[in-house]
Amino acid sequence: MSELSPEEKNLVNSIRDGNQEAFEEMFFEYYAPLCRFSKGYVGTVESARDVVQDVFIKIWSKREHFHIHTSVKAYLFQAVRNHSLNELEKRNRYQAFEEEYFRETDAIMISDADENSKKLTKIIWCIVEEMPEKRKAVFTLYREHGLSYKEIASILGITRKTVENQMGRALNFIRERLEE
């Protein structure tokens, strides 16, 4: 490990004593290379800038305890590396939480949708029971049994046009009852 040079010792002592100019000197000398370094970990320029700024803010806010035993450069790169890794870990935890949340939310929404769909289907079939027999027969053969209008006409001995009219009336009847 390289030891602090006399210039670096001066810089560290000045920062520890609250010398803002010394801090700014260190900031401007290392900010850009630290951002490039952090970007390799966190992936985006914005995240890298945040990481580097956080490191410098922490140094300044705890400057009374600012002690370095290696070079300033080595210290700063190690601090940025550690903070970058912490950010990645936080991001991964948040992403895992978010994925789990959406998985649970989707499951609840699907369950609610299924439940609502079942309720609506039950209501519709109760309404169908109130229809006149021929209309109910046409609707039931079409919706429940999946027969075509032509097949229904043949089974009931009516014209295809009558089947269409009865289906239209059945749907209107259901719509009106649901609005009530």
N, C-alpha and C positions, 0 to 999 in steps of 0.2 A: 504494500500500500504506500502510495506517495504521501509524504507529509505536507503540511501547509507551508507554502512559501511565506516569506515575511510580508509580501504584499497582501496575500490572502488572509494572514493573521490580522493585519491592519483592517482589511475589509470586514471580516467577521466581527472584530471588536467594535468597529464603528457602527455596524448595524445593531449589535447588541446594545450599544449606548444610545440608540435611537437616531442615528444620522441618516436622514431620509435620502440625501444625495448618494451615499454609499449604497443604500438599498436599491435606488434607481439605477445606479451604475451596474450592479449585479443583474438586475432585472433586464435591462436593455441588452446586455452582453449575451445572456443565455436564453431569453424568451423564445426567439425563433427556432434555434436548434432543439430546444426542449419540446416545442409544439410539434415539430416534425417527428421527433422520437415518440412522443405520446400517440400521435396519429397512427403509428404502426400497431399500437395496442387497441385503441378505442375506435379506430376506423374512420372517424370524420374530423375535419378541421375544427368544427365548432366544439365537439367534445374534447378534443385535444387542448384547445385554448382554455376551456373551463378547468380542465385538470391542472394545467400549468398555472393558471391564475390562482386556483385553490392552494397550490403548494406555496406560491409566493405570499398569499394572504396569511397562510398559517405561519410562515417564517416571520413575517412582520408582526403579526399579533402576539407571537410568543418569542419575540426577539431577545428578551432578557435571558432566555434559556437556549439561545442559538449557539451551539457548540459544534464544531466540526473537527474531526480528527484525520480526515483524508483531505483530498483537494476539494475545493468548492464545486468544481465541475462534477466530480464523482458523486459528491453528496447530492447535488441537484438532480442528476440523472437517476440516481437510486430513489430519491423521493418521488420523482415523477413516475418512474416505473411502478413503484408500490401503489401510488394513488391511481394510476391507470388500471392496474389489476383490481384494485378495490372497486373502481367504477364498473369494470366489466362484470365483476361478481354481483354488484348491486343490480346492474342491468339484467343479468341472467335471472336473478331471483325475481325481479319485477316481471320479466317476460314470462317466467314459469307461473307466477301468481296470476298474471293477466290471462294466460292460456287456460288455466284451471277455472278462473272466474267465468270466462266466456263459454267454456265447456259446460259448466254447471248451469249458467244462464240459458244456454241453448236447450239443455235437457229440460229445464223447467218450462221454457216457452213451448217446446214441442209437446211436453206433457199437458200444459194448459191448453194448447191448441187442440190436442187430441181430445181432451176432456170437453172443451167447448164444442168441438165438432160432434162429439157423441151426443151432447145435450141438444144441439140444434137438429141433428138427425132425428132424435127421439121426438122433439116438438113437431117437426115436419110430418112424421108418420102419424102423429096424433091428429094433425090437421087433415091428413089424407083420409082418415077414418070418418071424417065429417062430410066428405064429398058424396054426391050422388053415385050410385053403384057403377054406372057405365064409365063415368069419369075416373073413379077410383080404380076400376079394372084397367083402363088404358094406362094410367100413371104407374100402377104397380107392375104391369107387364113390361113397360118401358124401363123404369128406374130400377126395379128390384131384380127383374129377370133378364134385362138387356135385350129384349126383342126389338126388331125394327118396326117402323110404322106399318110397313107392308105385311109383316107377320102378324102384328096385332089385328090389323083389319081382317085378315084371313081367319084368325081364331075367333074373333067376336062377330064376324059376319057383317061388317060395316065397311064403308069406303075409307080409303086412305085419307081423304080430305076430312072426314069425320074424326078420324084418329088425331089429325093435326089440330082440329078445332078443340077437341076434348083436352088435349095436352096443353094448348094455349090457355084454356079456361082453368085447368088444374093449376098451372103455374101462377096465373093471376090470383086465384083463390088463396094459394099459399102465401104469396107476396102480401096480399091485403091482410091476411090473418097475422102474419109476422109483424106487420107495422102496428097492429093493434096492441 
